[in-house]
Each structure stands twice: as C-alpha cells, then as structure tokens.
Amino acid sequence: MLEMKVNSGFNLLELLVTLTIVGILAAIGVPSFNVLIENQRIRSASNDLIASLNFARSEAITKNTAVTMTQVTGGWVNGWTVSTAGGTVQNADGFGGVAVAASTTTFQYNSDGRTTSAVTFSLVPSSGNSGRAKCVTVSLSGKPTSESGEC
C-alpha cells in the first residue's frame, strides 16, 4: 500500500505573497501612526507646560511670594525652572519633536496668583505642520489655557 506524504507548512511563493501584503498594509498604516505620534507629542508638551504653570501659580499663592518661571539655556524647548526667592522648586525637561516659541524668556506670578504680563507659548511639531499646533496662553489673571491652532 502506498502512503501519501502530506507536506505541512507553506512554500516560497506563499511566503512572498504574504510578505508583500504585509508590506503594503504597513506602508498604508505608517503615515497614520506618524500623525498619531505627532499629535500625542504636542498634547503631552501642552499638558506638561500647563501643569508647571498651575504649579507655579499655586506656589505663589500658597507661599504668599513671587514665583518665577524661566527658560533654561537654549529656550523653552529645552525646559524651564520654577523658582522662588528661596531657590528652585521645580525643574522641567524639554520636549522632543516639538518647537516652542514664547513671548518672553521669563515671567513671574505675584503672591496673589496674577502675572505681571500676559504670556503666549506656541507649540508646533518639529515637522512644521501648523495644523497640529497648540497655543498656551497665560492671562493677567494668571490662569493658563490651551487652544488648538497657531497663536
């Protein structure tokens, strides 16, 4: 009696077809993934900045003293420090993949939580796509807000 041997697995042609289909699907999905990463970087940078602004304002009110936010060497994109007359109370790291422009290099919260001048931060992806930009503003009342789009 003859036995038929059944091959398990797949042949080279099936492998090439599968890899081609996977490559096509990856090529379609990668640009969408890049957009997702860019949006998340901008959102994260905006949230970090607002968190530090709220912290600085809270410290000014709580300690009843002036609190200063200053960009580190190289600009806001490289980070900032929050300090009082007693020294630095917070250091923040910069952002990767995000360009930050601000209307000032340093500003101050007074002991009542208000600022001495309004401040605007423009956060744009390093790709330059202004459609994904965020604008963080600090009004004279000291409250930070964030809006989508350019400043």
C-alpha positions in Angstrom: 0.0 0.0 0.0 1.3 3.4 -1.0 1.3 6.2 1.6 0.9 9.8 0.6 3.1 12.2 2.4 1.3 15.4 3.3 3.5 18.5 3.5 2.8 20.9 6.3 3.9 24.5 6.2 4.0 26.8 3.2 6.1 27.2 0.1 8.2 30.1 -1.1 5.5 31.6 -3.3 3.0 31.7 -0.4 5.7 33.4 1.8 6.4 36.1 -0.8 2.7 36.9 -1.3 2.2 37.1 2.5 5.2 39.4 2.9 4.0 41.6 0.0 0.6 42.0 1.6 2.1 42.8 5.0 4.4 45.4 3.4 1.5 47.1 1.6 -0.5 47.3 4.8 2.4 48.6 6.7 3.1 51.3 4.1 -0.6 52.4 4.4 -0.5 52.4 8.2 2.8 54.2 8.9 1.8 57.7 7.9 -1.3 57.5 10.1 0.9 56.3 13.0 3.3 59.3 12.5 0.3 61.6 12.8 -0.8 59.9 16.0 2.7 60.3 17.5 3.0 63.9 16.4 -0.5 64.7 18.0 0.5 63.0 21.2 3.8 64.9 21.5 2.0 68.2 21.1 -0.7 67.2 23.6 1.9 66.0 26.1 4.0 69.1 25.8 1.0 71.3 26.2 -0.2 69.4 29.3 3.3 69.4 30.9 3.6 73.2 30.4 0.1 73.9 31.8 0.9 71.6 34.8 4.0 73.6 35.6 2.2 76.9 35.1 -0.5 75.8 37.5 2.1 74.6 40.0 3.9 77.9 39.8 0.7 79.8 40.4 -0.2 77.5 43.3 3.2 78.0 44.9 2.9 81.8 44.6 -0.5 81.8 46.4 0.4 79.1 49.0 3.8 80.7 50.0 2.5 84.2 49.5 5.6 85.2 47.5 6.6 85.8 43.9 7.4 82.8 41.8 9.4 83.0 38.6 9.3 80.7 35.6 12.5 80.9 33.5 13.5 79.1 30.3 16.7 77.0 30.5 19.7 77.7 28.3 18.6 77.2 24.7 15.0 78.2 25.1 11.7 76.8 26.4 12.0 73.8 24.2 14.9 72.6 26.4 12.9 73.0 29.6 12.4 75.6 32.4 12.7 76.2 36.1 10.2 77.4 38.7 11.8 79.3 41.5 11.1 81.5 44.5 13.4 83.7 46.5 14.3 80.6 48.4 15.6 78.7 45.4 14.4 76.4 42.6 11.2 74.4 43.4 10.8 72.6 40.1 12.9 71.7 37.1 11.1 70.6 33.9 12.7 68.8 31.0 12.3 69.9 27.4 10.3 68.3 24.6 11.4 66.1 21.8 9.9 66.7 18.4 8.2 70.0 19.4 9.3 73.5 18.7 8.3 76.0 21.4 8.2 79.8 20.9 7.2 82.2 23.7 6.6 85.9 24.0 9.2 86.1 26.9 12.1 84.2 28.4 11.0 84.6 31.9 7.8 85.7 33.8 6.6 86.0 37.3 3.5 85.1 39.3 2.8 87.5 42.1 1.7 86.4 45.5 -2.0 86.7 44.5 -1.5 84.3 41.6 -1.6 87.0 38.9 1.1 87.6 36.4 2.9 90.9 35.6 2.3 90.4 31.9 0.3 88.1 29.6 2.4 85.3 28.1 1.9 83.2 25.0 3.5 79.9 24.2 3.3 78.4 20.6 3.9 74.7 20.4 4.4 73.3 16.9 5.5 69.9 15.8 9.1 69.9 14.5 7.7 68.8 11.2 6.3 72.3 10.9 2.7 71.2 10.4 0.9 74.2 12.0 -2.4 72.3 11.7 -1.4 70.3 14.8 -0.1 73.3 16.8 -1.2 74.3 20.2 -1.3 77.8 21.8 -0.9 78.1 25.5 -1.7 81.5 27.0 -1.4 82.9 30.5 -3.7 85.8 31.0 -3.0 88.7 33.5 -5.3 86.8 36.0 -2.6 84.0 35.9 -4.9 81.3 34.5 -3.2 79.2 31.8 -5.4 78.0 28.9 -4.7 75.9 25.8 -6.2 76.0 22.4 -5.6 74.1 19.2 -4.1 76.0 16.3 -1.4 78.7 16.0 -1.3 81.7 18.3 
